[in-house]
């Protein structure tokens, strides 16, 4: 059986990742991929254990402070659980997996945002995930001031969304640095365009990669 395809949507707050992940699913359906051959994931989360970890990472706790290194390890605990129990089995069964965030977010948020060395992050990543990477990462790039304005309209902000603008400038820089270093597997989309333009750009990327073509 042919291995499936892992497509990830990445980006900062308010970039429209979840909306565009749904558009990718719609694209796959239009090209004849059945619903039972498409798996949606989100990170952190995606399994019962990983969703419990997500609550710890996202909730704002006034009685405790989660240190950056603990945050990093929790991110990988949730990710390994998802990869080993959901993503890999789906790919081995020939399915498409469409993910809302994956490993690139850890380099950006815990590396750029929190200031943890990328070397440490990569050493942990290599130890627990080895050579496992998405087949295609679509990076939704948006200036932090625009993205945070969008995120604020969704309602109460989580622990990450309450960080200051400098934090998100550092996050964005790492995202863009990684895109420049790996244009073979990361595609860039300007997320501050109107919906129709973003949607068209993503479909062009999918078609150029022969996704469900």
C-alpha positions, 0 to 999 in steps of 0.5 A: 500500500502506498504511504499517505501524505502529511500536510501541515498548516503553520503560522502565528496567532490569527493567521487562519490556520484552522480555516485553511486546514478545512480548505485543504480537506475540501480540496482533497474531497473535490479530487475524490479523496473519501472522508475516511481517507482524511484525518484532521489533527491539531497540536498540541492535542489530537488524542485524549492524553495530548488533549489533557496536555493541551489544557495544561499548556493553554490554560492561564494559571495564576497560582503557578508558572510553567517554565520554558523547559517544562513547556517544551517537554510537554509539547513533545510529549503531546506530539509523540503521542499523536504521531505514534498513535494517530499520524503514523498509523494513518499514513501507513494506511495510505491516508491524508493527514491534515495537521493544524500545527506540528514541529515547526511551531515548537522551533518558533514558539519555544525557540524564538519566543521563549529563547530556548536554543534551537540545538536543544529543541532539535536534539529532543526532536531527533531523539523522539521523532527521528527522521519523521517530517511532514510531506508539506508544510504551508506557512501562513505568514502574517505580521503580529499586529494584524494576527493578534488583532484577529485573535482578539476578536475570537474572545478570551485569549489563552496563555500564548495569545497573551504574550507581548508583540516582541514575543510574536516578532521573534516567533515570526522570525524563526518561522521565516528563517526556517522557510528560507532554509527549507523551501523544498518542504515549506511553502509560504502564503501571505495570510493577510490577504483576503480569504479568496486570495489565500485560498487560491494560493494554497490550492496552487501550492497543493496542485504544484505538489501533485496532492491528490492530483 
